[in-house]
Amino acid sequence: MSVFYNHLVISIISTFKEWDFLILRKINLSRFTWLDTFFNGITGSAFILAIGIPIFLFVLGYVSKNHISFRNTSLYIGSSVIISAIIAEILKYSVNRTRPFITHPVLENITIVQTPSFPSGHTVIAFALSVSLCIAFNKKYVWIISLLWAFTVLYSRLHLGVHYPSDVLGGMIIGAGFAFLYYKSQQWFIKKRKN
């Protein structure tokens, strides 16, 4: 019976890896190459905005009447991004998955990367920033703009040929999940302190 389950697990993993590659190959090799520069810019925006937005909110906290709120928001967003990025880096080197363009030379690598593949650090940062912004400001336009941007960052990693779909899916879950859980833990801690 255990032999059957071993074969079943191996078959499922093999099928998953095959689909992971086939989806990436379709996106990467069927891409509009004239958008390569745009998606390289989108990828780069993940780190710029992840650093810039919390700093901007922190500075805004000093020059506005609502200073405590802005400073607390900047600390929440900045902490969500930094801690989720640290988690992603630990996972990257623990899993140590080879980049898809190395394993599959048929793929076209459009950007320079040297770290392991899983999870996508850019996607982790984009979704940690996006979800923490949505939670902090809870406005429809914030949800639309930030999530659209985060999904564009996610897609850019596939377009550029540097991540498998499972890498970016993992990055999305880690980034969004951590931002949400971090917020919930803060709320729990604040409530506990008041009691």
N, C-alpha and C positions, 0 to 999 in steps of 0.2 A: 504493500500500500504506500509506503514512504517513497519508493522508487517512482510510483505514479505521480505523487505530489511534487517530487523533485523535477521530473520532466515537465509537469504542468507549469511550475514556477519558472523554469528555464525558458519554456516556450513563451510565456507571458512577457518576461523581461526582454527576450529577443524580439518579439513583435513590437513592444513599446519602443525599443531602441531604433528599430527599422522605421517606424512611423515618425519618430522624433527627427531622424535624419531626412526622411522624404519630405516632410513639411518644410524644414529649413531649406533643403535644396530647391524646392519649388519657389519659395519666397526669394532666396538669394539669387538664383540663376534667372528668374523671370522678372527681376526688378527693373525699374526704369533707371538706367545708369545716370541720367541727368539729374536724378535726385540724390546721388551719393553725397555731394557736398552738403546739401540740406540736412540729411540724416546724420552726417558727421557732426554738424552744428547742434542738432537736437541732442545727440549723445553727450556732447560737451556741456550742454546747458544743465545737465543733471547736477554736476558738482558745483557749477557757478551759482545756480539758484539755491541749492542745498546749503551753501555757505552764506550767500548774499541775503536771502529772505530773513533768516533769524537775526542777522546783524542789523539789517534795516529796521526790523521791528524793535530790536533792543534800543537802537538810537532813537527811534520814534517815541519810545517810552520815556526818554529823557526830555524831549521837546514838546510833548503833548500833555494835556490835562489828565488824560487817562493813562498815566505813566505806569502804574502798577500792573494794570491789565495787559498792556503791551509787553512789558518786561516778562511777566509770567508766561505769556503766549510765546514769546521768543525763546524762552528757556525750555518750554515744552516741545516746541517744534525742533529746536536745535538738538535737544537730548534725544528725541525720537530718531532723528537722522543719524546722529553720531553712534548711538548704541546699536541701532539696526545695521549700520555699516560695519561695526566691529564684529557683530554676530556673523555677517556675511563673509568677512575676511577669514574668520576662524573656520567657518564651514568650507570655504574655498580650498584652504590648505589641508583640511581634514579629509574631504572627499577627493581632492586632487584630480578632478576630471580634465582630460585633455581637451583643448579647444577643437571645435568641429573642423576647422579648416586644416588642422594638422592631421587629424584622423582621416579626413576625406578631402584629399587635394583637389577634387573637382570643384569644390566651393571657392568662391572668390572672396578673399579677405580684403576689406577696404580700409581698415584702420589698424594701427599698431597696438597689440596687446601681448603681455607676457605672463599674466597670472593664470591660474587654473580657471576652468569654465563655470562650475556650479557653486553657488547661484550667481546670477548676473548682478554684480554690485551696483551698476548704473540703475537697474530696475528696482533693486532694494531701496536705494536712495530716493528715486523718483516717487515711489509709492509711499514711503515713509513721510516724505515731504508733503505729497498731495493729500494723503488721508489726514495727516495732522493739521493741515490748513483747513480742510473740510470740517473737521471736528472743532477747531478753534474759532472759525468764523461762521460756520453753518449758514451760508447764503447760497442760493441756487447758482448764481454766476460763479462763485468760488468752486463749487462742486463741478460744474461743467468745464471750466477752464483748466483747473488743476488735474482732473482725471483725464481729460482729453490729452493734456501735455504728458502725463505719466504713461498713458497707453502708447503715445507716439514715441517716447523714449524706449519703451518695451519693444515696439516694432522695429525701431532703428537698429537694435542689437541683432535682430534676425536679418534685416536688410543688409547690414554690413558684414554678415557671415561670421560673427564672432561668438555666437551663442546658439545652443539648441533651444527649441521651444520649451523643453522642461527646465532649462536654466532660467529663462525669463519668467515662467510660471512660478517657479520656486522663489525667485526674487520678488515677484508681486505679492505672494502669500507672506513672505517674511517681512517685507517693508510695511505693507498695509496692516498685517496682523499685529506687528509690534507696536505701531503707532496707536492702534485701537486698544490693545492690552495695556500699554503704558498709560494712556489716558484713564482707562477704567481703574487701574491700580492707584493712580493719583487721586481719583474721586473717592475711592475706598479709604485711602489714607487720610484724606481731609475730613471725611465723615467720621472716621474712627477718632481723630483728634478732637473733634467737637463734642463727642459723647463722653 
